[in-house]
Amino acid sequence: MNVDGTVLVTGGSRGIGAATATLLADQGRRVVIVDIAPEPLVATPAILWPAPFDVASESDVVAGVADIEAAHGPITGLVNAAGVFGRMHRIGRVRMEQWDREINIDLRGTFLVARSVGERMARRRNGAIVNVASIAGMTSGPIHAYTAAKAGVIQITQTLAADWGRSGVRVNAVSPGFTRTAALEAAIASGALSKDLLARPTALNRLVEPMEVAQAIAWLLSPASSGVTGINLPVDAGFIAGSTWAAYGGLPETPEV
Ligand SMILES: NC(=O)c1ccc[n+]([C@@H]2O[C@H](COP(=O)([O-])OP(=O)(O)OC[C@H]3O[C@@H](n4cnc5c(N)ncnc54)[C@H](O)[C@@H]3O)[C@@H](O)[C@H]2O)c1
């Protein structure tokens, strides 16, 4: 694996995808971003693919990947960051159209893009893919299709890694905790989520920054992680480590003296 070639970032116009595209472009990679609502990134050399690219549409993905390689050369890195959040509901109120939308974009879309790009990488025997899953895929919560989709992303990451390993393609996932994107800030501002309730279970007592997720993704794409494939790396400020401590009275606030 080398750092030549193009990195494709889905969902690159906003949030974690935008932070990742910015970091990789600043590190000197040639980065192309695609999005269903394409918007350029300011002050970075990342290239915007101007046509809307819906990861859940097989024709958009298959044609889009071919056109991007024709315009910008072989894709050697892929970041599957496009996604939609789950709606919070009791089970009886889950609408199946919403279920289908979350599964289609978050799970089926991740598979479609990974397959379209990964088969090309496998033929060239060179590539690294990072799928953005979520701690929601490792825990439970009232976001039913989303948790199932993200658990599926963690699972297909292993399957793709095993399938393409002998073809020189590595596939890994990152699982962000609650990450301070504009979308999450808006949910906090509207009162739908509480910043304190999101931060309190984490060992570090805070939200994750988009650039912290981007740094983990950049490592998994780089030759520095050449021996790593099929893993799911939580970037969660210690949410998984800390979230069971409420049962024991909560996390300690001060050093023991
Ligand atoms: N922010 C968090 O707290 C958090 C936590 C865990 C996992 N994640 C995951 O990280 C990924 C990025 O989320 P984010 O927080 O940056 O959200 P975001 O809304 O800021 O960015 C998501 C981007 O994906 C694009 N997108 C949505 N549907 C698409 C489609 N069908 N095709 C192409 N692009 C599409 C959006 O236009 C947007 O630019 C998602 O998979 C999300 O589930 C986010």
PDBQT file of the ligand as one rigid body, heavy atoms in Angstrom, charges set to zero:
ROOT
HETATM    1  N1  LIG A 301     -21.674  12.892  14.808  1.00  0.00    +0.000 N 
HETATM    2  C1  LIG A 301     -21.765  11.833  15.584  1.00  0.00    +0.000 C 
HETATM    3  O1  LIG A 301     -21.976  11.946  16.803  1.00  0.00    +0.000 OA
HETATM    4  C2  LIG A 301     -21.552  10.444  15.013  1.00  0.00    +0.000 A 
HETATM    5  C3  LIG A 301     -21.330   9.396  15.926  1.00  0.00    +0.000 A 
HETATM    6  C4  LIG A 301     -21.121   8.116  15.423  1.00  0.00    +0.000 A 
HETATM    7  C5  LIG A 301     -21.138   7.875  14.062  1.00  0.00    +0.000 A 
HETATM    8  N2  LIG A 301     -21.372   8.906  13.209  1.00  0.00    +0.000 N 
HETATM    9  C6  LIG A 301     -21.383   8.581  11.766  1.00  0.00    +0.000 C 
HETATM   10  O2  LIG A 301     -20.433   9.375  11.102  1.00  0.00    +0.000 OA
HETATM   11  C7  LIG A 301     -20.842   9.527   9.744  1.00  0.00    +0.000 C 
HETATM   12  C8  LIG A 301     -20.817  11.007   9.414  1.00  0.00    +0.000 C 
HETATM   13  O3  LIG A 301     -21.765  11.650  10.242  1.00  0.00    +0.000 OA
HETATM   14  P1  LIG A 301     -21.628  13.187  10.642  1.00  0.00    +0.000 P 
HETATM   15  O4  LIG A 301     -21.836  13.279  12.101  1.00  0.00    +0.000 OA
HETATM   16  O5  LIG A 301     -20.419  13.769  10.045  1.00  0.00    +0.000 OA
HETATM   17  O6  LIG A 301     -22.969  13.718   9.930  1.00  0.00    +0.000 OA
HETATM   18  P2  LIG A 301     -23.221  14.976   8.965  1.00  0.00    +0.000 P 
HETATM   19  O7  LIG A 301     -24.693  15.034   8.796  1.00  0.00    +0.000 OA
HETATM   20  O8  LIG A 301     -22.488  16.154   9.473  1.00  0.00    +0.000 OA
HETATM   21  O9  LIG A 301     -22.526  14.513   7.601  1.00  0.00    +0.000 OA
HETATM   22  C9  LIG A 301     -23.028  13.457   6.831  1.00  0.00    +0.000 C 
HETATM   23  C10 LIG A 301     -22.844  13.782   5.366  1.00  0.00    +0.000 C 
HETATM   24  O10 LIG A 301     -23.356  12.675   4.605  1.00  0.00    +0.000 OA
HETATM   25  C11 LIG A 301     -24.128  13.203   3.538  1.00  0.00    +0.000 C 
HETATM   26  N3  LIG A 301     -25.132  12.207   3.127  1.00  0.00    +0.000 N 
HETATM   27  C12 LIG A 301     -26.277  11.852   3.774  1.00  0.00    +0.000 A 
HETATM   28  N4  LIG A 301     -26.942  10.935   3.070  1.00  0.00    +0.000 NA
HETATM   29  C13 LIG A 301     -26.194  10.686   1.960  1.00  0.00    +0.000 A 
HETATM   30  C14 LIG A 301     -26.370   9.832   0.831  1.00  0.00    +0.000 A 
HETATM   31  N5  LIG A 301     -27.451   9.056   0.697  1.00  0.00    +0.000 N 
HETATM   32  N6  LIG A 301     -25.395   9.824  -0.118  1.00  0.00    +0.000 NA
HETATM   33  C15 LIG A 301     -24.309  10.623  -0.002  1.00  0.00    +0.000 A 
HETATM   34  N7  LIG A 301     -24.108  11.474   1.021  1.00  0.00    +0.000 NA
HETATM   35  C16 LIG A 301     -25.047  11.494   2.000  1.00  0.00    +0.000 A 
HETATM   36  C17 LIG A 301     -24.762  14.470   4.088  1.00  0.00    +0.000 C 
HETATM   37  O11 LIG A 301     -25.198  15.352   3.060  1.00  0.00    +0.000 OA
HETATM   38  C18 LIG A 301     -23.614  15.036   4.922  1.00  0.00    +0.000 C 
HETATM   39  O12 LIG A 301     -22.775  15.878   4.160  1.00  0.00    +0.000 OA
HETATM   40  C19 LIG A 301     -22.241   8.901   9.642  1.00  0.00    +0.000 C 
HETATM   41  O13 LIG A 301     -22.130   7.604   9.134  1.00  0.00    +0.000 OA
HETATM   42  C20 LIG A 301     -22.700   8.850  11.085  1.00  0.00    +0.000 C 
HETATM   43  O14 LIG A 301     -23.620   7.826  11.291  1.00  0.00    +0.000 OA
HETATM   44  C21 LIG A 301     -21.565  10.179  13.636  1.00  0.00    +0.000 A 
ENDROOT
TORSDOF 0
